[in-house]
Amino acid sequence: METLAYTIGSELDSDHKEIHFSLDYISKIPTEPQSRRRDEIQGVLVHEMVHCWQWDCDGTAPSGLIEGIADYVRLKAGLSPPHWKKEKKGDWDGGYQHTGYFLDWIEGSFGDGSVRRVNEALMKTRYDEEAFWMGLFGKKVKELWDEYCNTIPDDESTAGKEDEKEPDDGVMVEQVRQKPKDQLEKVLD
């Protein structure tokens, strides 16, 4: 398995999903502090569970938005890993925690339920960036991103994070092989 985790539809129908999780990744999660492994496993599972219920404009929404919604939920669940940080660099749809923090800012700026409204809008039509964001928040997403970036102090994107070396969730990690269930039980003990 080349990725940390992923979710796919099952062969039964589109209502049934399968979550795949790299046992090699799990075995390499730091065990200190004691709750670190548990929190990381729960965080990845929360992220993947979001994919089971979220919409994607019939596959036309940016993948960065889809992954960002999943990491937003993980962030709100209190399961963000210590290496996550807010960043000004890049585009709004960089995905994962990058977009997750942006969505958290949207929720705080436009009120409770704003990210839920984003997901609901992803159910209704094919994705058209300008119409999508203007319809929800009355602004282009680039304007929203610029406003968000202006709230992040220059030193926040790097302060205290230089020593963190964990991979971003969902990105390709070293190639791993499947391990038997009994090895998973050893990892979780």
Salt bridges, closest charged atoms under 4 A:
ASP13 OD1 - HIS16 ND1 2.74
GLU18 OE1 - HIS20 NE2 3.04
ASP24 OD2 - LYS28 NZ 3.10
ASP24 OD1 - LYS179 NZ 3.49
ASP39 OD1 - ARG38 NH2 2.94
GLU40 OE1 - ARG36 NH1 3.42
GLU40 OE1 - ARG74 NH2 2.61
GLU48 OE2 - HIS47 NE2 3.94
GLU67 OE1 - HIS47 NE2 2.78
GLU67 OE1 - HIS51 NE2 3.03
ASP71 OD1 - HIS47 ND1 2.66
GLU87 OE2 - LYS85 NZ 3.99
GLU87 OE2 - LYS89 NZ 3.63
GLU87 OE1 - HIS98 ND1 3.32
ASP104 OD1 - LYS76 NZ 3.19
ASP146 OD1 - LYS142 NZ 2.88
GLU147 OE2 - LYS139 NZ 2.61
ASP154 OD1 - LYS88 NZ 2.61
GLU156 OE2 - LYS86 NZ 3.94
GLU166 OE1 - ARG36 NH2 2.53
GLU166 OE1 - HIS83 ND1 3.80
ASP169 OD2 - ARG74 NH1 2.16
GLU174 OE2 - LYS28 NZ 2.75
